[in-house]
Amino acid sequence: MSNPSVLEQTTVNQGMADCNASRELKQRWQNHKNDHPKMRIRDAAKALEVSELELLATGCGDSVVRLIPEWPDILKSLQSLGPVMALTRNEYAVHEKNGVYNNVKIMGGMGLVLDEAIDLRLFLSHWHHGFSVCENTASGERQSLQFFDIDGTAIHKIYLLELSDKKAFNTLLSTYTSSDQSTAVNVVAIPKKPQECEDSSVDVSAFQSSWESMKDTHDFHEVLKSYGLSRLQALRLGGLDRARMVSKGLFTDFMTSLVENEISFMVFVASAGVIQIHSGPANNIKILGSWFNILDDDFNLHLRTDAIENVWAVRKPTVDGDVNSLELFDANGDVIAYLFGSRKPGQPELANWRKIIDALPTLEPGA
């Protein structure tokens, strides 16, 4: 038998090193769980200075099953599961919604889920890893599908509910289980977002004119792109008729007013790979420390109010009239959440939503 080539031997050595590193990480995580049994995996990953994906993958061959990256087919198979809970989060907001993955549409690297309850926008270029996960919890076994970006950040999770079709779930697993069940995984850092251009380099008059010419709220992204603007920079330059800063301390009172006045609203929370939308009223608000929570039967929102750095009331023109939103940003200028009044295309904005937005006092510069 011929001796292995240098490349082959290097590959073997790297594989062994990855396997050893994964075993070491798994043991570190177990030790951490022994000391912090109630800590969530996301927080444990931060404490151990690794990604959530790297921690989760150490369970492959045990409670975790790696899936093949056939995301469009997997997404179209989700309808067979019946009612499930969809979860999308970013650093400071978690959006949980119960429903069925009906009306899944995939258009190249983009996708939609358009169920009455589960309403998603999908950006499949950020879907790099997928797993089935079985966890033992205080309330029993919990099964889920979990998807991750290239940097190891979770972008979307789907949890089975009591009425979910377990047989369909097992069929999905048997169809999409990968032959690779190794515990090691490669993560790649995502480049930091570019710095804003100087305000002085922007043709503000032309930008404002483009804003005024919009026919749909979705046009805003293309307007920002064409002028090379970040979202916050665009709001600063939009003019008070279109964007005004309001006090970040008003958020809890604003949400309480929505509930007390039974105003139906939409709340958007996004990861890099998914925008998840709730549309409807809310009923049960609970404040726990810095966390603002909506705890309804089929919809939960958890949002860290101490992470809100800027809040803007924004008005965009559409063919159905102006549409107002409340937009929340963190200290890095990243979006925490957007809120709109509930509406369908072809319908004007709810008058009671517009009234409560208009009543928010403008925050004076430097206040």
C-alpha positions in Angstrom: 0.0 0.0 0.0 1.4 3.4 -1.0 2.1 6.0 1.7 -0.5 8.8 2.0 0.4 12.1 0.2 1.3 15.1 2.2 -2.1 16.6 1.4 -3.9 13.5 2.5 -2.0 13.3 5.8 -2.6 17.0 6.4 -6.3 16.5 5.9 -6.3 13.6 8.3 -4.3 15.6 10.9 -6.7 18.5 10.6 -9.7 16.3 11.0 -8.2 14.8 14.1 -7.5 18.2 15.5 -11.0 19.4 14.8 -12.5 16.3 16.4 -10.3 16.8 19.5 -11.2 20.5 19.7 -14.9 19.6 19.4 -14.7 17.0 22.2 -12.9 19.5 24.4 -15.6 22.1 23.7 -18.3 19.6 24.5 -16.7 18.9 27.9 -16.3 22.6 28.6 -20.0 23.1 27.8 -21.0 20.2 30.1 -19.0 21.6 32.9 -20.6 25.0 32.3 -24.1 23.5 32.3 -23.3 21.8 35.6 -22.5 25.2 37.1 -25.3 27.1 35.3 -28.1 24.5 34.6 -30.6 27.1 33.5 -28.4 29.1 31.2 -29.6 29.2 27.5 -27.2 27.9 24.8 -26.9 31.4 23.3 -25.6 32.8 26.6 -23.4 29.8 27.2 -21.8 30.3 23.9 -21.0 33.9 24.8 -19.5 32.8 28.1 -17.4 30.2 26.4 -16.4 32.6 23.7 -17.6 30.5 20.8 -20.6 30.7 18.5 -24.0 29.0 19.3 -23.5 26.9 16.2 -20.2 25.5 17.5 -21.8 24.5 20.8 -24.8 22.9 19.2 -22.8 20.9 16.7 -21.0 19.1 19.6 -24.3 17.2 20.0 -24.3 15.6 16.6 -24.6 11.9 16.9 -26.5 12.3 20.1 -29.4 14.9 20.5 -28.5 16.9 17.3 -28.9 15.8 13.7 -27.2 17.8 10.9 -29.4 18.5 7.8 -28.5 18.7 4.2 -28.6 22.4 2.9 -31.6 21.9 0.7 -33.4 24.9 2.2 -36.1 25.5 -0.4 -37.2 21.9 -0.2 -37.1 21.8 3.6 -39.1 25.0 3.8 -41.8 23.7 1.5 -41.9 20.5 3.7 -42.7 22.5 6.8 -46.4 22.8 6.0 -46.8 19.0 6.7 -45.8 19.6 10.4 -49.0 21.5 11.1 -49.0 24.1 13.9 -45.5 25.0 15.1 -43.8 27.9 16.8 -41.5 30.1 14.7 -38.8 32.0 16.5 -36.6 34.8 15.0 -34.4 37.0 17.1 -31.6 39.5 17.0 -29.4 40.7 19.9 -32.1 42.5 21.8 -35.5 41.3 20.5 -37.1 37.8 20.3 -40.2 37.2 18.2 -42.2 34.0 18.7 -45.3 33.2 16.7 -47.5 30.0 16.5 -48.9 29.0 13.2 -48.5 26.9 10.0 -45.9 27.3 7.3 -48.5 27.8 4.6 -47.9 29.5 1.2 -44.1 29.1 1.1 -42.7 30.8 -2.0 -39.1 30.7 -3.0 -37.7 33.1 -5.7 -34.0 32.4 -6.1 -32.2 33.5 -2.9 -35.4 35.1 -1.5 -38.4 33.5 0.0 -41.8 34.2 1.7 -44.1 32.4 4.1 -47.5 34.0 3.9 -49.7 32.2 6.5 -52.3 34.3 8.4 -50.2 33.8 11.5 -46.6 33.0 10.4 -45.5 35.8 8.1 -41.8 35.7 7.1 -39.3 37.2 4.6 -36.4 34.9 3.9 -32.9 35.7 2.8 -31.4 32.4 1.9 -27.9 33.6 1.3 -27.6 33.7 5.1 -28.8 30.1 5.5 -25.6 28.0 5.9 -26.3 25.3 8.5 -29.4 23.4 9.6 -30.1 20.9 12.4 -32.8 19.0 14.1 -32.4 19.3 17.9 -34.0 17.3 20.7 -33.8 18.8 24.2 -34.8 17.6 27.6 -36.6 20.4 29.4 -38.5 20.7 32.7 -41.7 20.2 30.8 -40.5 17.2 28.8 -38.8 16.6 25.4 -38.7 19.5 23.0 -37.9 19.1 19.3 -36.9 21.8 16.9 -35.3 22.7 13.6 -32.6 25.3 13.9 -30.8 27.3 11.1 -27.5 29.3 11.3 -25.6 31.9 9.4 -22.0 31.3 8.3 -20.7 33.1 11.5 -22.5 30.6 13.7 -25.4 32.9 14.7 -28.9 31.4 14.8 -31.1 33.0 12.2 -34.4 31.0 12.7 -35.8 28.2 14.9 -38.9 26.2 14.5 -40.3 24.3 17.6 -42.8 21.5 17.6 -46.0 22.1 19.6 -48.4 19.6 21.2 -50.5 19.5 18.0 -47.6 19.3 15.6 -47.5 16.2 13.3 -44.6 14.1 14.8 -44.8 11.5 12.0 -44.3 14.2 9.4 -41.4 15.6 11.4 -39.7 12.2 11.4 -40.3 11.9 7.6 -38.7 15.3 7.1 -35.7 14.1 9.1 -35.3 10.9 7.2 -35.4 12.8 3.9 -33.0 15.6 4.8 -30.5 14.1 7.3 -27.0 14.7 6.1 -24.4 11.9 5.8 -22.0 14.2 7.7 -22.7 14.0 11.4 -19.3 15.3 12.5 -19.3 17.4 15.6 -16.8 20.0 14.2 -18.1 23.0 12.2 -16.3 25.8 10.5 -17.5 29.3 11.2 -16.5 32.4 9.2 -16.6 36.0 10.6 -19.0 38.3 8.7 -17.3 41.6 7.7 -18.3 44.6 9.7 -20.8 47.0 8.0 -19.1 49.9 6.2 -18.9 53.2 7.9 -21.5 55.9 6.9 -20.5 58.3 4.2 -20.2 61.9 5.3 -23.5 63.8 5.3 -21.8 66.5 3.3 -21.3 64.1 0.4 -25.1 63.3 0.1 -27.3 65.2 -2.3 -29.9 65.7 0.4 -32.4 67.5 -1.8 -32.4 64.7 -4.4 -32.6 62.0 -1.6 -35.6 63.7 0.0 -37.3 64.0 -3.5 -36.7 60.2 -4.0 -38.3 59.6 -0.6 -41.3 61.7 -1.6 -41.7 59.8 -4.8 -42.0 56.3 -3.2 -45.1 54.3 -4.0 -44.5 51.5 -1.4 -42.7 51.2 1.9 -40.6 48.4 0.5 -39.1 51.0 -1.9 -37.2 52.6 1.0 -34.4 50.0 0.9 -33.7 50.7 -2.7 -33.7 54.5 -2.1 -31.1 54.0 0.7 -29.0 51.8 -1.5 -29.0 54.2 -4.4 -27.7 57.0 -2.2 -25.3 54.8 -0.1 -27.1 55.7 3.1 -27.4 53.7 6.4 -31.0 53.7 7.7 -30.2 55.9 10.6 -28.4 58.4 8.4 -31.4 58.5 6.1 -33.7 59.3 9.0 -31.4 62.1 10.1 -31.4 63.6 6.6 -35.1 62.9 5.7 -36.5 66.1 7.3 -39.1 66.5 10.1 -42.0 65.9 7.7 -40.7 62.4 7.2 -38.7 61.4 10.2 -38.4 62.7 13.7 -36.7 61.3 16.8 -38.8 60.6 19.9 -37.8 59.7 23.4 -36.6 56.2 23.8 -38.2 56.1 27.2 -41.7 56.3 25.6 -41.6 52.8 24.2 -43.3 50.9 27.1 -46.0 53.6 27.5 -46.5 53.5 23.7 -47.0 49.8 23.7 -49.3 49.9 26.7 -51.5 52.5 24.9 -51.8 50.1 21.9 -53.1 47.4 24.2 -55.4 49.6 26.2 -56.9 51.1 23.0 -57.1 47.7 21.3 -55.1 49.0 18.3 -54.0 46.3 15.9 -50.3 46.6 14.9 -47.5 44.9 13.1 -44.1 44.3 14.7 -41.1 43.2 12.6 -38.1 41.5 14.2 -35.2 40.4 12.0 -32.1 38.3 12.0 -29.7 38.4 9.1 -31.7 35.6 7.3 -35.3 36.2 8.3 -37.8 39.0 9.0 -40.6 37.7 11.2 -43.9 39.7 11.4 -46.8 39.7 13.8 -50.0 41.4 12.8 -52.8 41.9 15.2 -53.6 43.2 18.6 -51.8 42.3 21.8 -53.3 41.6 25.2 -50.9 40.5 27.9 -47.9 42.9 28.7 -45.5 42.0 31.4 -42.3 44.0 32.4 -39.5 42.0 33.9 -36.6 44.2 34.7 -35.3 45.6 31.4 -37.3 43.2 29.4 -40.6 44.3 27.8 -42.7 41.2 27.1 -45.9 40.4 25.2 -47.1 37.0 26.5 -50.2 36.1 24.4 -51.3 32.5 23.6 -50.0 32.5 20.0 -47.5 35.4 20.1 -44.7 36.4 22.3 -42.3 39.4 22.0 -39.4 39.9 24.4 -37.5 43.2 23.9 -34.7 44.7 26.0 -35.7 48.3 26.6 -32.3 49.2 28.1 -30.7 48.5 24.7 -32.9 51.0 22.8 -30.6 54.0 21.9 -32.8 55.8 19.3 -36.5 55.7 18.5 -37.8 57.4 15.3 -41.3 58.1 14.1 -41.1 57.7 10.3 -43.6 58.5 7.6 -43.4 57.0 4.1 -45.6 57.7 1.1 -47.4 54.8 -0.6 -50.1 54.6 -3.3 -52.6 54.1 -0.4 -51.5 57.2 1.5 -48.8 57.9 4.1 -47.8 55.0 6.3 -46.3 55.7 9.8 -43.8 53.5 11.6 -42.0 53.5 14.9 -38.4 52.3 14.5 -36.1 51.2 17.3 -32.3 51.2 17.1 -29.4 50.0 19.3 -26.2 51.9 20.1 -24.5 50.4 17.0 -27.3 51.8 14.7 -28.7 48.3 14.2 -32.5 47.8 14.1 -34.1 46.2 17.1 -37.7 46.2 15.8 -40.1 48.1 13.5 -43.8 48.7 14.3 -46.6 49.7 11.9 -50.3 49.8 12.1 -51.9 46.6 10.8 -52.9 47.0 7.2 -53.1 45.1 3.9 -51.9 46.4 0.5 -54.7 48.5 -1.0 -55.9 49.7 2.4 -55.2 53.1 4.1 -53.4 53.2 7.4 -55.5 52.7 10.5 -56.6 56.1 11.8 -56.1 55.1 15.5 -52.6 54.0 14.8 -51.8 57.3 13.0 -53.3 59.3 15.9 -51.1 57.6 18.5 -48.0 58.1 16.4 -48.8 61.7 15.8 -49.2 62.3 19.5 -45.6 61.3 20.3 -43.6 64.5 21.1 -40.6 65.2 19.0 -37.3 64.9 20.8 -35.4 68.1 20.5 -31.7 67.9 19.5 -29.5 67.3 22.5 -32.4 66.4 24.8 
